[in-house]
Amino acid sequence: MKNLTQKLRLFDISGTLLEKFANACEDPSVRPTETIGELLGFADAHAVEGDCWHYYIAYFIASDVNAFSLAYERKEAVRSSLLRYAKEDCEILRQLFDYDLSSLPFAGDTAELLTNFKSSRTKSDKPYANIVADLTTRLEYCASSDGFLRAATDFYSVYGVGELGLNKAFRVVSKDDLPQKKITHHASQLLPVTNMDKKGLRDIVGYDLQKEKVIQNTLAFLEGKPANNVLLYGDMGTGKSSTVKALINEYYDKGLRLVEVYKHQFSYISDIISRLSCRNYKFILYFDDLSFDDFEIEYKYFKAIIDGGLEVKPDNVLIYATSNRRHIIKENYSDGNDINSMDELHKSDTKNEKLSLVARFGLSIYYPSPDQQEFLNIVHELAKRYSIKIDLSELDRQALTWAIRNGTKSGRMAEQFIHSLKLD
């Protein structure tokens, strides 16, 4: 196995289980039980059913970002020399795929477990579990390197490659905060969000007009048509954040991805965009609960990023933000007074400066708190979905009491009320 892995030219196995198994075969000082345990842990985490080894190699093929896999993701022409190297690598990967784990001196009784594994998790825990399982099955029917090559290229053409291809959403972290630092010129890293809310757009009750505007803009974006940056603003608990997150569940299979960025990470935005611009996906940079106080000047940098700086935002990146403030930046009553001898000379300039940030969003969508009847309509729909059996007039009475006690009527409050009934 060691000799095979050393011959790979495009696919990088450094730090992978392929490398660890190869080292365990050759180096007596390596503890093989840890390698087997790591493979079993991977299989359980990835909801594997069947051959762990086969699934892992399929996952490796789907994940390895190299010149060949990127070319097929971007649907570019592939040079004959690159194709030749890829075919040679696929022959090596096919031999590794067919490797009989029971022949390993350290496999012992675990060999059967590795080939007939049943994870304790469900495939719904991983957004890509089914597509990698399908790739595994296809590879199992390949008897040649040509078959392996076709399976890999077909996968890259449809799903892309690497974590950006397999996962729905990502969070930004500083490179210095990673426990295992890789050599990279990037100041930040994108880490997959593995436990996302599975709620879809139809699960958000009400606000149909607002949702339709967001959907139309997002579909235009996915189809390569002109689309706007979006600001969803309004009262708390009205479904602004839920709408954005639901988009990823709806359109993941169409190539939509979400990158959540916090206000203190604005300095990483250019670095993030530079990496996203060369990939064949559509990315939403998501800023949740965005607002600025008077003393915070980061909004000036944010304005340049959205529109107006020297660096042009690529066509495959849009910005979606939510805010409880209509104009994002805190406004004071004194902002409307044009002349004030005790303070800034021209207050209207200050006001225009603050309003200019919102103007950078081509689409602003208002999410108001529902009136009493709209609030009760949301409660009725949620009660029906959760099979709450209670007289309608009593349901309304309890819902309004709950809203008064908690100080607001909103979709979030309606959902919390229904959850309280489920607990009784």
Residue pairs with C-beta under 8 A, 6 or more apart in sequence:
1 21
1 22
1 25
1 96
1 99
2 22
2 23
2 25
2 26
4 22
4 92
4 95
4 96
5 13
5 18
5 19
5 22
5 92
5 96
6 22
7 88
7 92
8 89
8 92
8 93
9 85
9 88
9 89
10 66
10 67
10 68
10 82
10 85
10 86
10 89
11 60
11 61
11 64
11 66
11 89
11 93
12 64
12 66
13 19
13 22
13 60
16 60
17 35
17 38
17 39
17 42
17 56
18 56
18 57
18 60
18 96
20 30
20 35
20 38
21 35
21 39
21 104
23 30
24 30
24 31
24 32
24 35
24 104
24 106
25 104
25 105
32 104
32 106
33 106
36 106
36 107
36 110
36 114
39 52
39 53
39 56
39 114
40 52
40 110
40 113
40 114
40 117
42 48
42 52
42 56
43 52
43 55
43 56
43 114
43 117
43 119
44 117
44 119
44 120
44 121
45 119
45 121
46 55
46 59
46 119
46 121
46 126
46 129
46 132
47 119
47 121
47 122
47 123
47 125
47 126
47 129
48 55
48 117
48 119
48 133
49 117
49 118
49 119
49 133
50 115
50 116
50 117
50 133
50 136
51 114
51 115
51 116
51 117
51 136
51 140
52 114
52 115
52 117
53 97
53 99
53 101
53 114
53 115
54 97
54 136
54 139
54 140
55 132
55 133
55 136
57 93
57 96
57 97
57 139
58 132
58 133
58 135
58 136
58 139
59 132
60 93
61 93
61 135
61 139
61 152
61 155
62 128
62 131
62 132
62 135
62 155
62 159
62 161
62 165
62 166
63 161
63 162
63 163
63 166
64 161
64 162
65 161
65 162
67 82
68 78
68 82
68 83
68 85
68 86
69 152
69 156
69 161
69 162
70 161
71 77
71 78
71 82
72 78
72 152
72 153
72 156
72 157
72 161
73 156
73 157
73 160
73 161
73 165
73 279
73 280
74 278
74 279
74 280
75 157
75 280
78 86
86 149
86 152
87 145
87 146
87 149
88 145
90 145
90 148
90 149
90 152
91 145
91 148
93 148
94 139
94 142
94 144
94 145
94 147
94 148
97 139
97 148
101 107
101 111
101 114
101 115
102 111
102 112
104 111
107 114
123 129
123 130
123 133
124 198
126 194
127 166
127 167
127 168
127 196
127 252
128 159
128 166
128 167
131 155
131 159
131 166
132 166
135 151
135 155
138 151
139 148
139 151
141 147
142 148
142 150
142 151
159 165
159 166
160 255
160 279
160 280
160 281
163 170
163 190
163 192
164 170
164 190
164 257
164 276
164 279
164 281
165 281
166 192
167 192
167 193
167 194
167 257
168 193
168 196
168 248
168 249
168 252
168 257
168 258
169 192
169 193
169 196
169 245
169 248
169 257
169 258
169 259
169 260
170 190
170 191
170 192
170 193
170 257
170 258
170 259
170 260
171 190
171 191
171 193
171 259
171 260
172 188
172 189
172 190
172 191
172 259
172 260
172 261
172 262
172 265
172 268
172 272
173 188
173 189
173 191
174 187
174 188
174 189
174 268
175 181
175 184
175 186
175 187
175 188
175 189
178 189
186 271
186 275
187 267
187 268
187 271
188 265
188 268
188 271
188 272
190 259
190 272
190 275
193 260
196 245
196 248
196 249
197 242
197 245
197 249
198 249
199 242
199 245
199 246
199 249
200 246
200 249
200 250
201 211
201 215
201 243
201 246
201 247
201 250
203 246
204 211
204 239
204 242
204 243
204 246
204 411
205 377
205 378
205 381
205 382
205 411
205 414
206 239
206 370
206 374
206 377
206 378
206 381
206 411
207 238
207 239
207 243
207 367
207 411
210 232
210 243
210 365
210 366
210 367
211 243
213 363
213 365
214 230
214 232
214 243
214 244
214 247
214 365
215 247
217 227
217 228
217 230
217 363
218 227
218 247
218 251
218 256
218 284
219 251
220 226
220 227
221 227
221 282
221 318
222 251
222 254
222 255
222 256
222 282
224 315
227 318
228 318
228 361
228 362
228 363
229 306
229 307
229 318
229 319
229 320
229 321
229 360
229 361
229 362
229 363
230 318
230 319
230 320
230 321
230 361
230 362
230 363
230 364
230 365
231 320
231 321
231 322
231 323
231 328
231 358
231 361
231 363
231 364
231 365
232 240
232 243
232 244
232 320
232 321
232 322
232 323
232 365
232 367
233 240
233 322
233 323
233 324
233 325
233 326
233 328
233 364
233 365
233 366
233 367
234 240
234 324
234 366
234 367
234 368
234 369
235 324
235 367
235 368
235 369
235 408
235 410
236 324
236 408
236 410
236 412
237 408
237 410
237 411
237 412
237 413
238 367
238 368
238 369
238 370
238 410
238 411
238 412
239 367
239 411
239 412
240 322
240 367
241 288
241 289
241 322
244 258
244 284
244 286
244 288
244 320
244 322
245 258
247 256
247 258
247 284
248 256
248 257
248 258
248 284
254 282
255 280
255 281
255 282
256 281
256 282
256 283
256 284
257 281
257 282
257 283
257 284
258 283
258 284
258 286
259 272
259 276
259 283
259 284
259 285
259 286
260 286
260 287
260 288
261 268
261 269
261 272
261 285
261 286
261 287
262 287
263 287
263 290
263 292
263 298
266 298
266 301
266 302
266 305
267 301
269 285
269 305
270 305
270 311
272 285
273 285
273 305
273 311
273 313
273 314
273 317
276 283
276 314
276 316
276 317
277 314
277 316
277 317
279 316
280 316
281 316
282 316
282 317
282 318
283 316
283 317
283 318
284 317
284 318
284 319
284 320
285 317
285 318
285 319
285 320
286 320
286 321
287 319
287 320
287 321
287 322
288 321
288 322
289 322
289 323
289 324
290 321
290 322
290 323
290 328
291 323
291 324
291 325
291 328
291 329
291 330
292 298
292 299
292 328
292 329
292 330
293 329
293 330
294 329
294 330
294 332
299 328
299 329
299 357
302 357
303 356
303 357
303 360
305 313
305 319
306 313
306 319
306 360
306 361
307 313
307 360
308 360
313 319
319 361
321 328
321 361
326 358
326 366
327 354
327 355
327 357
327 358
328 357
328 358
329 354
329 357
331 351
331 354
334 340
334 343
334 347
335 347
335 350
335 351
335 354
336 347
336 348
336 351
337 347
338 346
338 347
338 348
339 345
339 346
339 347
340 347
344 350
358 364
369 408
369 409
369 410
370 377
370 378
370 409
370 410
370 411
371 409
372 400
372 409
375 399
375 400
375 403
375 409
375 410
375 413
375 414
376 396
376 399
376 400
378 411
378 414
379 395
379 396
379 399
379 414
379 417
379 418
380 392
380 395
382 388
382 414
382 415
382 418
383 390
383 395
383 418
383 421
386 418
386 421
386 422
388 395
388 418
388 421
388 422
390 398
390 421
398 417
398 421
399 414
399 417
402 413
402 416
402 417
402 420
403 409
403 413
403 417
406 413
406 416
